């Protein structure tokens, strides 16, 4: 029976797949024996159970990672680490259809988007496979009869906590650079979407990863995430998720002065000047907000439109939003699937209620009536939104667009930067001089011009302000897993001292 067949309306115990976490090269249950249920967002049916990991499971994984690092992995050559990552990329490509289908069933996203995610996941492992042999030190000219240089060395055990919106891809963004750097890993996937990472773990031994180098602990934040952050053998934490949880992680990590990188929330401005290509701009606004059901940290959900084209823009965007096909992700015609969980659906529904009191509704605004099951929300457009409104300032993480008018360039920059977040932004204009002026003025870690959401492994990813710190992807990503050691070699054999 295919994964898709097994998941259709799965509610009976006989149809539920039992998964195990992966520690020290073996699949294992939680020490407590407890499990949690995993759902298909399109049917609301239970599709799997996973171990509910606790502090004792995190300790097993951290101990295994610590031993693996000092008992062999630390001395593995960069060439061998690179080959392992290349082999992992090959396995992902070979299992693309299987992994994409499972990710769609587990997360709700359209299968076409899941397939793109698998391609990007393989490319990420491949990129860091090549980068592993390009981690260089530096010779330093010093005013002495000596040789001074800087070495780059792996931090050790890295703890990684993954969000539920891009389960396998976000795991690759963290595992791949850590392996390239020579670190070992304890990774916790989101409890809503752990299945594809556990499925990929079946290949870890085959591609050459020694036991303990990558460990997968499943469970929720309090049970498994918090003990991972606090564990004394874990020297670095990489987290992608909400700003609220990011603050908790910083506080916990501070007790041990632990290295931390955080990719947190966003409320990205998507700025449309009247001289932009109009049709492309409308499509860019919809894509920037509604891709992956709006469950995207960099979603361009604050749509700033110049007053000259404002009414025309709102009308065109609303007309197109009403044609977006909602449905089960496995249907290849689906453009927007259900949200990941009932909790997230209810959270977004709460913001829809807030938005109706703060602005006007151009499209959507509720739950689609054509579905008896599934955590669906209509693609929604609020307009005449004031930038101080909650729907303009708070991260909704759902298919909700807030359209805000602006008068001129200075007004657009002022509104765009009036946010606690600073992850991404986009500018749409045919005036290259205006584009560069705005790019320089925006407080965001990622800025796109005449596009929205292109993401390449070669380029840095991370934000300003409450969107976190540290960078993933590119050579910046591997820097997060490296220590720098200064070495000084005296070439003068005379005694050194002041006497």
Residue pairs with C-beta under 8 A, 6 or more apart in sequence:
2 101
3 98
3 101
3 102
3 105
4 101
4 105
4 330
6 15
6 17
6 47
7 40
7 43
7 45
7 47
7 105
8 43
8 45
9 43
9 45
10 16
10 40
10 43
10 45
10 46
10 47
11 45
11 46
15 47
16 37
16 46
16 47
16 48
16 49
17 47
17 48
17 49
18 35
18 48
18 49
19 38
19 48
19 49
19 50
19 51
19 194
19 195
19 198
19 218
20 27
20 28
20 29
20 50
20 51
20 198
21 27
21 28
21 29
21 30
21 50
21 51
21 53
21 57
21 198
21 216
21 217
21 218
22 28
22 198
22 201
22 204
22 214
22 215
22 216
23 57
23 60
23 61
23 64
23 215
23 216
23 217
24 60
24 61
24 64
24 68
24 211
24 212
24 215
25 204
25 205
25 210
25 211
25 212
26 211
27 201
28 51
29 35
29 51
30 51
30 52
30 53
30 54
30 57
30 219
31 54
31 56
31 57
31 60
32 52
32 54
32 56
34 51
34 52
34 54
35 49
35 50
35 51
35 52
36 49
36 50
36 52
36 191
36 218
36 219
36 220
37 46
37 48
37 49
38 46
38 47
38 48
38 49
38 50
38 106
38 191
38 192
38 193
38 194
38 195
39 45
39 46
39 47
39 192
39 341
40 47
40 105
40 106
40 108
41 107
41 108
41 337
41 338
41 339
41 340
41 341
41 374
41 375
42 105
42 108
42 327
42 328
42 329
42 330
42 337
42 338
42 373
42 374
43 328
43 373
43 374
44 342
44 373
44 374
44 375
47 105
47 106
47 195
48 106
48 195
50 191
50 194
50 195
50 198
50 218
51 57
51 218
51 219
52 218
52 219
52 220
52 223
52 224
53 188
53 217
53 218
53 219
53 223
53 224
54 219
54 223
54 224
54 227
55 223
55 227
57 217
57 219
57 224
58 186
58 217
58 224
58 227
58 228
58 231
59 227
59 231
61 186
61 215
61 217
62 157
62 159
62 186
62 228
62 231
62 233
62 234
63 233
64 211
64 212
64 215
65 157
65 184
65 185
65 186
65 212
65 213
65 215
65 233
66 156
66 157
66 184
66 233
67 212
68 184
68 210
68 211
68 212
68 213
69 154
69 156
69 157
69 183
69 184
69 212
72 210
73 182
73 184
73 210
73 212
73 213
74 154
74 182
76 182
78 132
78 133
78 135
78 180
78 182
79 132
79 133
80 208
81 129
81 132
81 179
81 180
81 182
82 128
82 129
82 130
82 131
82 132
82 133
82 180
83 129
83 208
84 129
84 179
84 207
84 208
84 209
85 125
85 126
85 128
85 129
85 132
85 176
85 179
85 180
86 125
86 126
86 129
87 206
87 207
87 208
88 125
88 129
88 200
88 203
88 204
88 207
88 209
89 122
89 123
89 125
89 126
89 129
90 122
91 200
91 203
91 206
91 207
92 99
92 118
92 121
92 122
92 125
92 168
92 200
93 118
93 119
93 122
95 199
95 200
95 203
96 115
96 118
96 119
96 122
97 115
98 199
99 118
99 168
99 196
99 199
99 200
100 111
100 114
100 115
100 117
100 118
101 111
101 114
101 330
102 195
102 196
102 199
103 109
103 114
103 117
103 118
103 167
103 168
103 193
103 195
103 196
104 110
104 111
104 114
104 329
104 330
104 337
105 329
105 330
106 167
106 192
106 193
106 195
106 196
107 114
107 164
107 165
107 167
107 192
107 193
107 329
107 337
107 340
108 293
108 329
108 337
108 338
108 339
108 340
108 374
108 375
109 117
109 292
109 293
109 329
109 337
110 329
110 331
110 332
110 334
110 335
110 336
110 337
111 329
111 330
111 331
111 332
111 334
112 332
113 291
113 292
114 329
117 166
117 168
117 169
118 168
120 169
120 172
120 455
120 457
121 168
121 169
121 172
123 457
124 169
124 172
124 173
124 176
124 457
124 473
125 172
125 176
127 176
127 457
127 458
128 176
128 177
128 179
128 180
128 477
128 478
129 176
129 180
131 177
131 180
131 475
131 478
132 179
132 180
132 181
134 475
135 152
135 180
135 181
135 478
135 482
136 152
137 149
137 150
137 151
137 152
138 149
138 150
139 147
139 148
139 149
140 148
140 149
140 150
140 486
141 148
142 148
142 488
144 490
144 492
145 490
145 491
145 492
146 488
146 489
146 490
146 491
146 492
147 488
147 489
147 491
148 486
148 487
148 488
148 489
149 486
149 487
150 484
150 485
150 486
150 487
151 484
151 485
151 486
151 487
152 482
152 483
152 484
152 485
153 182
153 482
153 483
153 484
153 485
154 181
154 182
154 183
154 481
154 482
154 483
155 181
155 183
155 235
155 236
155 259
155 481
155 482
155 483
156 183
156 184
156 233
156 235
156 236
157 183
157 184
157 185
157 186
157 233
157 234
157 235
157 236
158 174
158 178
158 183
158 184
158 185
158 186
158 234
158 235
158 236
158 237
158 238
158 481
159 185
159 186
159 187
159 188
159 228
159 229
159 231
159 234
159 236
159 237
159 238
160 171
160 174
160 175
160 178
160 185
160 186
160 187
160 188
160 237
160 238
160 239
161 187
161 188
161 221
161 225
161 228
161 229
161 237
161 238
161 239
161 240
161 241
161 249
162 170
162 171
162 174
162 187
162 188
162 189
162 190
162 197
162 240
163 170
163 190
163 240
163 241
163 297
164 190
164 192
164 193
164 295
164 340
164 341
165 292
165 295
165 296
165 297
165 340
165 397
166 292
167 189
167 190
167 193
167 194
167 195
167 196
167 197
168 196
168 197
168 200
170 240
171 187
171 189
171 197
171 200
173 240
173 461
173 472
173 473
173 477
174 185
174 187
174 238
174 240
174 472
175 185
175 187
175 214
176 477
177 472
177 477
177 478
177 480
177 481
178 184
178 185
178 238
178 481
179 185
179 209
179 213
179 214
180 478
180 481
181 478
181 481
181 482
182 481
183 236
183 481
184 212
184 213
184 214
184 215
185 213
185 214
185 215
186 215
186 217
186 228
186 231
186 234
187 197
187 214
187 215
187 216
187 217
188 216
188 217
188 218
188 219
188 224
188 225
188 228
189 197
189 198
189 216
189 218
191 218
191 219
191 220
191 221
192 340
192 341
193 340
194 216
194 218
197 216
198 216
198 218
201 214
201 216
204 213
204 214
205 211
217 224
217 228
218 224
219 225
221 245
226 248
226 252
228 234
228 237
229 237
229 249
229 252
229 253
229 258
230 252
230 255
230 256
232 256
234 258
235 258
235 259
236 258
236 259
236 260
236 261
236 480
236 481
237 249
237 253
237 258
237 259
237 260
237 261
238 260
238 261
238 470
238 472
238 480
239 245
239 246
239 249
239 260
239 261
239 262
239 263
240 262
240 263
240 264
240 297
241 264
242 264
242 265
242 395
243 264
243 265
243 395
243 420
243 421
243 466
243 467
243 468
246 262
246 264
246 468
249 260
249 262
250 260
250 262
253 259
253 260
259 480
260 470
261 462
261 468
261 469
261 470
261 471
261 472
261 480
262 468
262 469
262 470
263 297
263 423
263 461
263 462
263 463
263 467
263 468
263 470
263 472
264 297
264 421
264 423
264 463
264 466
264 467
264 468
265 297
265 395
265 397
265 421
265 423
265 466
265 467
266 297
266 298
266 299
266 395
266 421
266 422
266 423
266 424
266 463
266 467
267 301
267 302
267 392
267 393
267 394
267 395
267 419
267 420
267 421
268 288
268 298
268 299
268 300
268 301
268 302
268 421
268 423
268 424
268 425
268 426
268 444
269 300
269 302
269 304
269 415
269 416
269 419
269 425
269 426
269 442
269 444
270 284
270 285
270 288
270 289
270 300
270 301
270 302
270 303
270 304
270 425
270 426
270 428
270 452
271 304
271 406
271 412
271 416
271 425
271 426
271 427
271 428
271 438
272 281
272 284
272 285
272 303
272 304
272 305
272 306
272 309
272 313
272 428
273 306
273 409
273 412
273 427
273 428
273 429
273 431
273 434
274 306
274 308
274 309
275 429
275 430
275 431
276 428
276 429
276 430
276 450
277 428
277 430
277 450
278 309
278 312
278 313
278 316
280 428
280 450
281 313
281 428
282 313
282 316
282 317
282 320
283 320
284 300
284 426
284 428
284 450
284 451
284 452
285 300
285 303
285 313
285 317
285 401
285 452
286 317
286 320
286 321
286 324
286 379
286 401
287 452
287 453
288 299
288 300
288 301
288 303
288 426
288 452
288 453
289 299
289 300
289 301
289 303
289 379
289 399
289 400
289 401
290 321
290 324
290 335
290 336
290 379
290 399
290 401
291 299
291 453
293 336
293 337
293 338
293 339
293 340
293 377
293 398
293 399
294 301
294 348
294 379
294 396
294 397
294 398
294 399
294 400
295 339
295 340
295 344
295 397
295 398
296 397
296 453
297 395
297 397
297 423
297 467
298 423
298 424
298 446
298 453
299 397
300 424
300 425
300 426
300 452
300 453
301 396
301 400
301 401
301 402
302 387
302 392
302 402
302 404
302 416
302 419
303 317
303 401
303 402
303 403
303 404
304 404
304 405
304 406
304 412
304 415
304 416
305 313
305 314
305 403
305 404
305 405
305 406
306 405
306 406
306 407
306 408
306 412
307 405
307 406
307 407
310 403
310 405
313 403
314 362
314 381
314 383
314 403
315 362
317 362
317 363
317 381
317 401
317 403
318 362
318 363
318 381
321 362
321 363
321 364
321 379
321 380
321 381
321 401
322 363
322 364
324 335
324 336
324 379
325 333
325 334
325 335
325 336
326 334
326 335
326 336
326 337
326 368
326 370
326 371
326 376
326 378
326 379
327 333
327 334
327 337
328 334
328 337
328 338
328 374
329 337
329 338
336 379
336 399
337 376
338 345
338 374
338 375
338 376
338 377
339 345
339 348
339 375
339 376
339 377
339 398
340 375
341 375
342 375
344 375
344 397
344 398
345 367
345 375
345 376
345 377
347 396
347 397
347 398
348 377
348 396
348 397
348 398
348 399
348 400
349 366
349 367
349 377
351 390
351 391
351 394
351 396
351 398
351 400
352 365
352 366
352 377
352 380
352 400
354 390
354 391
355 361
355 365
355 380
355 382
355 385
355 389
355 390
355 391
355 400
355 402
356 365
358 382
358 385
358 386
358 389
358 390
358 391
359 382
359 383
359 384
359 385
359 386
359 389
359 391
359 402
360 382
360 383
360 384
361 380
361 381
361 382
361 383
362 381
362 382
362 383
362 403
363 378
363 379
363 380
363 381
364 377
364 378
364 379
364 380
364 381
364 399
365 378
365 380
366 377
366 378
366 380
367 376
367 377
367 378
368 376
368 377
368 378
377 398
377 399
378 399
379 399
379 401
380 399
380 400
380 401
381 401
381 403
382 391
382 400
382 401
382 402
382 403
383 403
384 403
384 405
385 391
385 392
385 402
385 403
385 404
386 392
386 404
387 393
387 404
387 415
387 418
389 402
391 400
391 402
392 402
392 404
393 419
393 420
395 421
404 415
406 412
406 415
409 434
409 437
409 438
412 438
413 438
413 441
413 442
416 425
416 442
416 443
417 441
417 442
417 443
419 465
420 465
420 466
421 463
421 465
421 466
421 467
422 443
422 444
422 445
422 463
422 464
422 465
422 466
422 467
423 444
423 445
423 446
423 462
423 463
423 464
423 467
423 468
424 444
424 445
424 446
424 447
424 448
424 463
425 442
425 444
425 446
425 447
425 448
426 447
426 448
426 449
426 451
426 452
427 435
427 438
427 439
427 442
427 447
427 448
427 449
427 450
428 449
428 450
429 435
429 438
429 449
429 450
435 449
435 450
439 447
439 449
443 464
443 465
444 463
444 464
444 467
445 460
445 461
445 462
445 463
445 464
445 467
445 471
446 460
446 461
446 462
446 463
448 454
455 461
455 473
456 473
457 473
457 474
458 473
458 474
459 473
459 474
460 471
460 472
460 473
460 474
460 476
460 477
461 471
461 472
461 473
461 477
462 468
462 469
462 470
462 471
462 472
462 476
463 469
470 480
471 477
471 479
471 480
472 480
490 496
